[in-house]
Amino acid sequence: MSLVKKFATVGGATLGSRVLGFARETLMAAALGTGPMADAFYAAFRFPNLFRRLFAEGAFNAAFVPLFAKEIEAGGIDGAKRFSEEVFGVLFTVLMMITIAMELAMPWLVAWIIAPGFVGEPEKFGVTVELAAVMFPYLMCMSLTAMLSGMLNSLHHYFAAAIAPVFLNVVLIGALGLALWTGASPLHTAWYLSWGVLAAGVLQMAVLYAGVRHAGMRIGFRRPRMTPNVKRLLWLALPAAVTGGITQINQIIGQMIASTKEGAISVLQYADRVYQLPLGVVGIAVGVVLLPELARALKAGHEREAGNLQNRSMEFVLFLTLPAAGALWVISDEIVRVLYERGAFSPETTSVVAGTLAIYGLGLPGFVMIKALNPGFFAREDTKTPMRITMVSVAVNCVLAVSLFPFFYERGIATAEAASGWLTAIVLFVTLVRRGHWPLDKALAWRVVRLLIATVVMAVSLHHLADAMADRLAPTAPLLDQVSALGILVAFAMTVYFGIAFLIGGADLGMIRRNIRRTPATRTDVPEGGE
């Protein structure tokens, strides 16, 4: 299976999840707006999400997958199964201890980390503590789910792991639908959502466990022991946890600062949801697929193929994210208005969210490039270098966020996150090149220049068309007119960008099809999932 087909498998499933995420956020905007209960729920939910990225997705995608791939190469399925059971026993025990400790310390965590700005509002603070306590076990479910996802990805079964997040959105949409149908108060709506998060975590874990069994691997619980394999995993996972969670780390810093302004947390969340669509569909798909592919190529000694995988993946990433960044900058107001402006979501809120989204859009290529660059380190079992780079980036984010927030509020926090994201991407790329782990490709450089030209032409054209369609996109226009007008803008932007990109050589069918096809040399005796 070619890389592009694997990207499409993961990206397509992620796209479905993100579309449902939009539906969820639209209902959330109508039910809660940017009121205190929305702030409380988003603040509480951000905390287990932070730990999920730190201890689950980031750590396991970086550390578990290369070691699991090595076990497959060395000992086949039986060796990989034994390694998985060793890890599962230790992971389950550690997660249980973390969950108990965090539940007991939740009031202090909310006061000092999650939302220090809520301390002066006793009701809002108390609700945030209670909601966070309900949702924190979601971390345990999702950490185990991340391990199961890593196993499936390494066995070339990508679809089940990619489709699992859909269940979170389905459950939360159901909770919001129930709240709106029954006319529930904002407080009761927040409670419905919190219990929905926990239920969705259990459901996702069950689906992934069934997927692993379907892939032909049955894992059981072993008494936790610090075997050499587990020690090696922890040695790699601790710095990888910091690196993989850079976005969440920066967002939790932004949340701490934003908690001092009413509604700011919700504004950042609504903007984050929109730019997460291209980030998830492209960036996460590339990161999920590239790491096991790169790890297995390197374990087999195919350095040339590894370099080709990296360059073609970066080509693919920029081909899709540069136009997305341009569109988010130009029509952020129109996007936010159509998606959110109804119910408790006012035109004034649209303006603030749109301004924040436009800045996130400028940072989008940097955020996605990080997903394509980190596997170059992780596949070589180097997790310390990205961690050091990440820590510098977090420090820059902190300084910028604290400096800019008093003047630009939510836009200042978005600017800090975008700047730190670009800094991380640039330093990661330069480090890989200097070490000889990323062979410079003239074809990639010329394509990027041409893609930038196509993006600029598309953005200018889109700006003029949006002005011409202002009446149909106005808040007073019927919703159906607004939706159709936004659809026309998106279709026009895609036509202009792809037309120019192919015309001037920024893209061709070979880039999309032939150049990113896997060579047979790296195949093993493990069958592809073909899901």
C-alpha positions as CSV (number, residue, x, y, z in Angstrom):
1,M,0.0,0.0,0.0
2,S,1.4,3.4,-0.9
3,L,2.0,6.1,1.7
4,V,-0.7,8.3,0.2
5,K,-3.3,5.5,0.6
6,K,-2.3,5.1,4.2
7,F,-2.4,8.9,4.7
8,A,-5.8,8.8,3.1
9,T,-7.0,6.0,5.3
10,V,-6.0,7.8,8.5
11,G,-6.9,11.2,7.2
12,G,-10.3,10.1,6.0
13,A,-11.2,8.6,9.3
14,T,-9.9,11.7,11.1
15,L,-11.8,13.9,8.8
16,G,-15.0,12.1,9.8
17,S,-14.2,12.7,13.4
18,R,-13.4,16.4,12.9
19,V,-16.6,17.0,11.0
20,L,-18.5,15.5,13.9
21,G,-16.3,17.7,16.1
22,F,-17.6,20.7,14.3
23,A,-21.2,19.5,14.8
24,R,-20.4,19.1,18.5
25,E,-18.9,22.6,18.8
26,T,-21.8,24.1,16.9
27,L,-24.2,22.6,19.4
28,M,-21.9,23.6,22.2
29,A,-21.9,27.2,21.0
30,A,-25.7,27.3,20.8
31,A,-26.1,25.7,24.2
32,L,-23.3,27.4,26.2
33,G,-21.8,30.2,24.1
34,T,-18.8,31.6,25.9
35,G,-20.5,31.7,29.2
36,P,-19.1,30.6,32.6
37,M,-20.2,26.9,32.2
38,A,-18.5,26.7,28.8
39,D,-15.3,28.1,30.4
40,A,-15.6,25.6,33.3
41,F,-16.2,22.6,31.0
42,Y,-13.4,23.4,28.6
43,A,-10.9,24.1,31.4
44,A,-11.8,20.8,33.1
45,F,-11.6,18.9,29.9
46,R,-8.2,20.4,28.9
47,F,-6.5,18.8,31.9
48,P,-7.1,15.1,31.1
49,N,-6.5,16.0,27.4
50,L,-3.1,17.4,28.4
51,F,-2.1,14.2,30.3
52,R,-3.4,12.1,27.4
53,R,-1.1,13.8,25.0
54,L,1.8,13.8,27.4
55,F,1.6,10.2,28.7
56,A,-0.3,8.5,25.9
57,E,-0.3,9.7,22.3
58,G,3.1,11.5,22.4
59,A,5.0,9.0,24.5
60,F,3.6,5.9,22.8
61,N,3.8,7.1,19.2
62,A,7.4,8.1,19.9
63,A,8.7,5.2,22.1
64,F,6.3,2.2,21.8
65,V,6.0,2.0,18.0
66,P,9.8,1.8,17.2
67,L,10.3,-0.8,19.9
68,F,7.2,-2.8,18.9
69,A,8.4,-2.7,15.3
70,K,11.8,-4.0,16.4
71,E,10.1,-6.9,18.3
72,I,8.2,-7.7,15.1
73,E,11.4,-7.7,13.1
74,A,13.3,-9.8,15.6
75,G,10.8,-12.2,17.2
76,G,7.7,-12.0,15.0
77,I,4.2,-11.8,16.4
78,D,5.0,-13.8,19.5
79,G,7.8,-11.5,20.6
80,A,5.6,-8.4,20.0
81,K,2.8,-10.0,22.0
82,R,5.1,-10.6,25.0
83,F,6.4,-7.1,24.9
84,S,2.9,-5.7,24.7
85,E,1.8,-7.6,27.7
86,E,4.8,-6.5,29.7
87,V,4.0,-2.8,28.8
88,F,0.3,-3.2,29.5
89,G,0.8,-4.5,33.0
90,V,3.1,-1.6,34.0
91,L,1.0,1.0,32.2
92,F,-2.2,0.0,33.8
93,T,-0.7,0.1,37.3
94,V,1.0,3.5,36.8
95,L,-2.2,5.0,35.3
96,M,-4.3,3.8,38.3
97,M,-1.9,5.4,40.7
98,I,-1.8,8.7,38.7
99,T,-5.6,8.8,38.5
100,I,-6.1,8.3,42.3
101,A,-3.5,10.9,43.1
102,M,-5.0,13.5,40.7
103,E,-8.5,12.9,42.0
104,L,-7.4,13.6,45.5
105,A,-5.4,16.7,44.5
106,M,-8.0,18.2,42.0
107,P,-8.9,21.3,44.0
108,W,-5.3,22.3,44.2
109,L,-4.7,21.4,40.6
110,V,-7.5,23.7,39.4
111,A,-6.3,26.5,41.6
112,W,-2.7,26.4,40.6
113,I,-2.6,24.8,37.1
114,I,-6.0,24.4,35.3
115,A,-7.6,27.7,35.9
116,P,-6.0,29.9,38.6
117,G,-8.2,32.8,37.4
118,F,-11.3,31.0,38.6
119,V,-10.3,31.1,42.3
120,G,-12.1,34.4,42.8
121,E,-15.4,32.9,41.6
122,P,-16.4,30.2,44.1
123,E,-19.2,28.7,42.0
124,K,-17.3,28.5,38.8
125,F,-14.3,27.2,40.6
126,G,-16.3,24.5,42.4
127,V,-18.0,23.3,39.2
128,T,-14.6,23.1,37.4
129,V,-13.2,20.9,40.2
130,E,-16.2,18.6,40.1
131,L,-16.2,18.3,36.3
132,A,-12.5,17.6,36.2
133,A,-12.9,14.9,38.8
134,V,-15.5,13.2,36.7
135,M,-13.5,13.4,33.4
136,F,-10.0,12.6,34.7
137,P,-10.4,8.8,34.4
138,Y,-10.7,9.5,30.7
139,L,-6.9,9.7,30.8
140,M,-6.6,6.1,31.8
141,C,-8.9,4.9,29.1
142,M,-7.2,6.9,26.4
143,S,-3.7,6.0,27.5
144,L,-4.5,2.3,27.1
145,T,-6.3,3.2,23.8
146,A,-3.1,4.9,22.6
147,M,-1.1,1.7,23.3
148,L,-3.6,-0.4,21.3
149,S,-3.5,2.2,18.5
150,G,0.3,1.9,18.3
151,M,0.0,-1.9,18.0
152,L,-2.6,-1.6,15.2
153,N,-0.5,1.0,13.3
154,S,2.6,-1.1,13.5
155,L,0.6,-4.0,12.1
156,H,-0.6,-1.8,9.2
157,H,-4.2,-1.7,10.6
158,Y,-4.7,2.1,10.5
159,F,-8.5,2.5,10.1
160,A,-9.7,1.2,13.5
161,A,-7.2,3.5,15.4
162,A,-8.1,6.5,13.3
163,I,-11.9,6.0,13.6
164,A,-12.0,5.6,17.4
165,P,-12.2,9.4,18.2
166,V,-15.5,9.5,16.3
167,F,-17.1,7.8,19.3
168,L,-16.2,10.7,21.6
169,N,-18.0,13.2,19.3
170,V,-21.0,10.9,18.8
171,V,-21.5,10.5,22.5
172,L,-21.0,14.3,23.2
173,I,-23.4,15.2,20.4
174,G,-25.9,12.9,21.9
175,A,-25.4,14.6,25.3
176,L,-25.8,18.1,23.8
177,G,-28.9,17.0,21.8
178,L,-30.5,15.7,25.0
179,A,-29.7,18.9,26.8
180,L,-31.1,21.1,24.1
181,W,-34.2,18.9,23.7
182,T,-35.0,18.9,27.4
183,G,-34.1,22.6,27.9
184,A,-31.4,21.8,30.4
185,S,-29.6,24.6,32.2
186,P,-26.0,25.3,31.3
187,L,-24.9,23.6,34.6
188,H,-26.8,20.4,33.8
189,T,-25.5,20.5,30.2
190,A,-21.9,20.6,31.5
191,W,-22.6,17.6,33.6
192,Y,-24.1,15.7,30.7
193,L,-21.0,16.4,28.7
194,S,-18.6,15.4,31.5
195,W,-20.2,12.0,32.0
196,G,-20.3,11.6,28.2
197,V,-16.5,12.1,28.0
198,L,-16.0,9.3,30.5
199,A,-18.4,7.0,28.7
200,A,-16.7,7.7,25.4
201,G,-13.3,6.9,26.8
202,V,-14.5,3.4,27.8
203,L,-16.2,2.9,24.4
204,Q,-13.0,3.9,22.5
205,M,-10.9,1.5,24.5
206,A,-13.3,-1.4,23.9
207,V,-13.3,-0.7,20.1
208,L,-9.5,-0.7,19.9
209,Y,-9.2,-3.8,22.0
210,A,-11.6,-5.6,19.6
211,G,-9.5,-4.2,16.7
212,V,-6.3,-5.7,18.2
213,R,-8.0,-9.1,18.6
214,H,-9.2,-8.9,15.0
215,A,-5.6,-8.2,13.9
216,G,-4.6,-11.5,15.3
217,M,-3.0,-10.5,18.6
218,R,-4.6,-11.3,22.0
219,I,-2.9,-9.6,24.9
220,G,-3.5,-10.5,28.6
221,F,-2.6,-8.8,31.9
222,R,0.8,-9.6,33.3
223,R,2.0,-8.7,36.8
224,P,3.9,-5.4,36.4
225,R,7.6,-5.9,36.2
226,M,10.5,-3.6,35.1
227,T,11.9,-5.8,32.4
228,P,14.7,-4.5,30.1
229,N,12.1,-3.8,27.4
230,V,9.9,-1.8,29.8
231,K,12.9,0.2,31.1
232,R,13.9,1.0,27.6
233,L,10.4,2.1,26.8
234,L,10.3,4.4,29.8
235,W,13.7,5.8,29.0
236,L,12.4,6.8,25.6
237,A,8.9,7.7,26.6
238,L,9.6,10.3,29.3
239,P,11.3,12.9,27.0
240,A,8.9,11.9,24.2
241,A,5.9,12.7,26.4
242,V,7.1,16.3,26.7
243,T,7.8,16.5,22.9
244,G,4.6,14.9,21.8
245,G,2.5,17.1,24.0
246,I,4.0,20.5,22.9
247,T,0.7,21.8,21.5
248,Q,-1.2,20.8,24.7
249,I,1.6,22.2,26.9
250,N,1.4,25.5,25.1
251,Q,-2.4,25.5,25.2
252,I,-2.5,24.8,29.0
253,I,-0.2,27.7,29.5
254,G,-2.5,29.8,27.3
255,Q,-5.5,28.6,29.3
256,M,-3.9,29.5,32.6
257,I,-3.4,33.1,31.4
258,A,-6.7,33.2,29.6
259,S,-8.6,32.2,32.8
260,T,-8.2,35.7,34.1
261,K,-10.5,37.0,31.3
262,E,-14.2,36.0,31.1
263,G,-14.9,33.9,28.0
264,A,-11.3,33.8,26.8
265,I,-10.9,30.0,27.3
266,S,-14.0,29.3,25.2
267,V,-12.8,31.7,22.5
268,L,-9.5,29.8,22.2
269,Q,-11.4,26.4,22.2
270,Y,-13.7,27.4,19.4
271,A,-10.8,28.7,17.2
272,D,-8.8,25.7,18.1
273,R,-11.5,23.4,16.9
274,V,-11.5,24.9,13.4
275,Y,-7.8,24.8,12.7
276,Q,-7.6,21.3,14.2
277,L,-9.4,20.1,11.1
278,P,-6.5,20.4,8.7
279,L,-4.0,19.7,11.5
280,G,-5.8,16.4,12.3
281,V,-6.5,15.3,8.7
282,V,-3.0,16.0,7.4
283,G,-0.6,16.3,10.3
284,I,-1.9,13.5,12.5
285,A,-2.3,11.2,9.5
286,V,1.2,11.8,8.4
287,G,2.7,11.4,11.9
288,V,0.8,8.2,12.6
289,V,1.7,6.6,9.3
290,L,5.3,7.9,8.9
291,L,6.6,6.8,12.3
292,P,6.1,3.0,11.9
293,E,7.0,3.1,8.2
294,L,10.2,5.1,8.9
295,A,11.1,2.9,11.9
296,R,10.8,-0.3,9.9
297,A,12.8,1.1,7.0
298,L,15.6,2.1,9.3
299,K,15.6,-1.2,11.2
300,A,15.9,-3.0,7.8
301,G,18.9,-0.7,6.9
302,H,17.2,1.1,4.0
303,E,18.5,4.6,4.6
304,R,17.8,5.8,1.1
305,E,14.1,4.8,1.4
306,A,13.9,6.5,4.8
307,G,15.2,9.8,3.3
308,N,12.7,9.5,0.5
309,L,9.8,8.8,2.9
310,Q,10.7,12.0,4.8
311,N,11.0,14.3,1.8
312,R,7.8,13.0,0.1
313,S,5.9,13.3,3.4
314,M,7.0,16.9,3.8
315,E,5.9,17.6,0.2
316,F,2.5,16.1,0.9
317,V,2.1,18.0,4.2
318,L,2.9,21.4,2.6
319,F,0.8,20.7,-0.5
320,L,-2.3,20.5,1.7
321,T,-1.6,22.8,4.6
322,L,-0.3,25.9,2.9
323,P,-3.7,26.6,1.1
324,A,-5.5,25.8,4.4
325,A,-3.4,28.4,6.2
326,G,-4.2,31.0,3.5
327,A,-7.9,30.3,3.6
328,L,-8.1,30.6,7.4
329,W,-6.3,33.9,7.2
330,V,-8.6,35.4,4.6
331,I,-12.1,34.1,5.4
332,S,-11.9,33.4,9.2
333,D,-14.8,35.7,9.9
334,E,-17.0,33.9,7.3
335,I,-16.0,30.4,8.7
336,V,-16.7,31.3,12.3
337,R,-20.0,33.0,11.5
338,V,-21.4,30.1,9.6
339,L,-20.2,27.5,12.0
340,Y,-21.0,29.1,15.3
341,E,-23.0,32.3,15.2
342,R,-26.4,31.3,16.6
343,G,-28.0,31.0,20.0
344,A,-25.7,32.2,22.8
345,F,-22.9,32.9,20.3
346,S,-23.1,36.6,19.4
347,P,-21.6,38.6,16.5
348,E,-19.1,40.2,18.9
349,T,-17.9,36.7,19.9
350,T,-17.6,35.9,16.1
351,S,-15.2,38.8,15.7
352,V,-12.9,37.7,18.5
353,V,-12.9,34.0,17.6
354,A,-12.2,34.9,13.9
355,G,-9.3,37.1,14.8
356,T,-7.8,34.3,16.9
357,L,-8.4,31.7,14.2
358,A,-6.7,33.8,11.6
359,I,-3.5,33.8,13.7
360,Y,-3.7,30.1,14.4
361,G,-4.0,29.7,10.6
362,L,-0.6,31.3,10.1
363,G,0.9,28.8,12.5
364,L,-0.8,25.8,10.9
365,P,2.0,24.8,8.5
366,G,4.5,24.9,11.4
367,F,2.3,22.7,13.6
368,V,1.8,20.2,10.9
369,M,5.5,20.2,10.0
370,I,6.3,19.2,13.5
371,K,4.2,16.0,13.0
372,A,6.3,15.1,10.0
373,L,9.7,16.0,11.5
374,N,9.4,14.3,14.9
375,P,9.4,10.8,13.4
376,G,12.9,11.5,12.0
377,F,14.1,11.5,15.6
378,F,11.7,9.0,17.2
379,A,12.3,6.3,14.6
380,R,16.0,6.4,15.5
381,E,15.1,6.1,19.2
382,D,16.2,9.7,19.9
383,T,13.6,11.3,22.0
384,K,15.9,13.6,24.0
385,T,16.7,16.0,21.2
386,P,13.1,16.9,20.4
387,M,12.5,17.3,24.1
388,R,15.2,19.9,24.4
389,I,13.9,21.8,21.4
390,T,10.4,21.6,22.8
391,M,11.4,23.0,26.2
392,V,13.0,26.1,24.5
393,S,9.8,26.5,22.4
394,V,7.6,26.3,25.6
395,A,9.8,29.0,27.2
396,V,9.3,31.2,24.2
397,N,5.6,30.6,24.3
398,C,5.4,31.5,28.0
399,V,7.3,34.8,27.5
400,L,5.3,35.8,24.4
401,A,1.9,34.8,25.9
402,V,2.5,36.7,29.2
403,S,3.8,39.8,27.2
404,L,1.1,39.9,24.6
405,F,-2.1,38.9,26.5
406,P,-2.5,42.3,28.4
407,F,-2.6,44.1,25.0
408,F,-4.1,41.6,22.5
409,Y,-5.9,39.1,24.8
410,E,-6.8,35.9,23.0
411,R,-5.0,37.0,19.8
412,G,-1.8,37.4,21.9
413,I,-2.0,33.8,23.1
414,A,-2.6,32.5,19.6
415,T,0.4,34.6,18.4
416,A,2.6,33.0,21.1
417,E,1.5,29.5,20.2
418,A,2.0,30.1,16.4
419,A,5.4,31.6,16.9
420,S,6.6,28.8,19.2
421,G,5.2,26.2,16.7
422,W,7.2,27.7,13.8
423,L,10.3,27.9,16.0
424,T,10.1,24.2,16.9
425,A,9.6,23.2,13.3
426,I,12.5,25.2,12.0
427,V,14.9,23.9,14.7
428,L,13.8,20.3,14.2
429,F,14.4,20.5,10.5
430,V,17.8,22.2,10.8
431,T,18.9,19.6,13.4
432,L,17.9,16.7,11.2
433,V,19.7,18.2,8.2
434,R,22.9,18.9,10.1
435,R,23.0,15.3,11.4
436,G,22.6,13.9,7.9
437,H,19.3,12.3,8.8
438,W,17.3,14.4,6.3
439,P,18.8,14.4,2.8
440,L,18.2,17.8,1.2
441,D,16.0,17.5,-1.9
442,K,16.1,20.2,-4.5
443,A,12.8,19.0,-5.9
444,L,11.2,19.6,-2.5
445,A,12.6,23.1,-2.3
446,W,11.3,24.1,-5.7
447,R,7.9,22.6,-5.1
448,V,7.6,24.6,-1.8
449,V,8.4,27.9,-3.6
450,R,5.7,27.1,-6.3
451,L,3.2,26.0,-3.7
452,L,3.7,29.4,-1.9
453,I,3.0,31.2,-5.1
454,A,-0.2,29.2,-5.7
455,T,-1.2,29.9,-2.1
456,V,-0.8,33.7,-2.4
457,V,-2.7,33.8,-5.7
458,M,-5.5,31.8,-4.2
459,A,-5.7,34.0,-1.0
460,V,-5.9,37.2,-3.0
461,S,-8.6,35.8,-5.3
462,L,-10.5,34.4,-2.4
463,H,-10.4,37.8,-0.6
464,H,-12.0,39.5,-3.6
465,L,-14.7,36.8,-4.0
466,A,-15.6,37.0,-0.3
467,D,-16.1,40.8,-0.7
468,A,-18.3,40.3,-3.7
469,M,-20.4,37.8,-1.8
470,A,-20.6,39.9,1.4
471,D,-24.5,40.1,1.3
472,R,-24.9,36.4,1.2
473,L,-22.4,36.0,4.1
474,A,-23.9,38.7,6.3
475,P,-25.3,37.7,9.7
476,T,-28.8,38.8,8.6
477,A,-28.7,36.4,5.6
478,P,-30.6,33.1,5.9
479,L,-28.4,30.3,7.2
480,L,-28.8,28.3,4.0
481,D,-27.5,31.2,2.0
482,Q,-24.5,31.6,4.3
483,V,-23.7,27.9,4.1
484,S,-24.0,27.8,0.3
485,A,-21.9,30.9,0.0
486,L,-19.2,29.5,2.3
487,G,-19.2,26.3,0.2
488,I,-18.7,28.3,-3.0
489,L,-15.8,30.1,-1.4
490,V,-14.1,26.8,-0.4
491,A,-14.7,25.2,-3.8
492,F,-13.4,28.3,-5.5
493,A,-10.2,28.4,-3.4
494,M,-9.6,24.7,-4.0
495,T,-10.0,25.1,-7.8
496,V,-7.7,28.1,-8.0
497,Y,-5.0,26.6,-5.7
498,F,-4.9,23.2,-7.2
499,G,-5.2,24.5,-10.8
500,I,-2.2,26.9,-10.3
501,A,-0.2,24.4,-8.3
502,F,-0.4,21.8,-11.1
503,L,0.1,24.4,-13.8
504,I,3.4,25.8,-12.5
505,G,4.8,22.5,-11.2
506,G,4.1,22.8,-7.5
507,A,2.4,19.4,-7.7
508,D,2.0,16.6,-10.2
509,L,0.5,13.2,-10.2
510,G,3.9,11.6,-9.6
511,M,4.2,13.5,-6.2
512,I,0.9,12.1,-5.2
513,R,1.1,8.6,-6.5
514,R,4.5,7.2,-7.7
515,N,7.1,9.0,-5.5
516,I,5.5,8.1,-2.2
517,R,4.9,4.4,-2.9
518,R,6.7,2.0,-0.6
519,T,9.3,-0.3,-2.2
520,P,9.0,-4.0,-1.7
521,A,12.3,-4.2,0.1
522,T,10.9,-3.3,3.5
523,R,8.1,-5.8,3.5
524,T,8.2,-8.3,6.4
525,D,6.3,-11.5,7.1
526,V,3.7,-9.5,8.9
527,P,0.6,-9.1,6.7
528,E,-0.8,-5.7,6.0
529,G,-4.2,-5.0,7.5
530,G,-5.9,-3.6,4.5
531,E,-8.6,-2.2,6.6
